[in-house]
Amino acid sequence: IDSSNTIVGEYMCQGKMPQSVRERYVKMKENPEHPDNIDTLIENFDKALSHPDADDMERLKNIII
């Protein structure tokens, strides 16, 4: 970050991921030794498709105001 900027806080927002990520998760699931949380990873990917959404932007606005 350029020194002319002032950091006033931090905010973490779930974001969209490339479709290749989901494809990789699905391929991993085909392996009998897949991670225990693979279904959670796929579910999280699907939920992330709508982010950032209006609620994310409202939370951000509330933090910086």
N, C-alpha and C positions, 0 to 999 in steps of 0.2 A: 504494500500500500504506500503510495506516494506520501512524503512527509507533509504535503500541503493539506492532507486529510486529517480529520479528527474522528477517532473511533469513539462512539457514544454507547456502544453495547454490542451484544452478540445475539443472533437469532438463528436457530436451526429449523429448517423446513424440509420435509420430505419432498423429493423431486422425482420427476419422471426419469426412467432409466431406458436405455436402448432395448428394443425388442430382443436383441441378441442375448441379453442377460437372462430373460425368461426362457429362451430356447436352451440356454446352457443349463439352467436349473432343471428343466424338464428332462434333458438328456442325462443329467446327473441322477435323477430319480429312477431311471431305467437300470442303473447299477444297483445290485443287491446291497452293496456296502455304502449307499448314499448317506449323507449326513442326516441325523435324526430330525433336524429342523427344516428339511427341504420343503415340506408342505407350507410351513410358515414363511419361508423365503418367497415361494411362488405367490402366496396370498398377499404378502407385503408388496410385491411387484405390482399385482393387480390393483391394489388400493392406491398405489403411487401414481397411477395413470392420470388421476384427476388433479394432481398437485403441481404447482401451488394453486390452491383454490381460494375462494372469497374469504373463508375462515382464516386461512393462513395469512392472507393480506391484512385482514382486520387485526389479528394478533400482532403482526409486525407493526402496524400503525399504532396500536396501543402501547407498544414498547418504546417507540421513538418519540412519542408525543409527550 
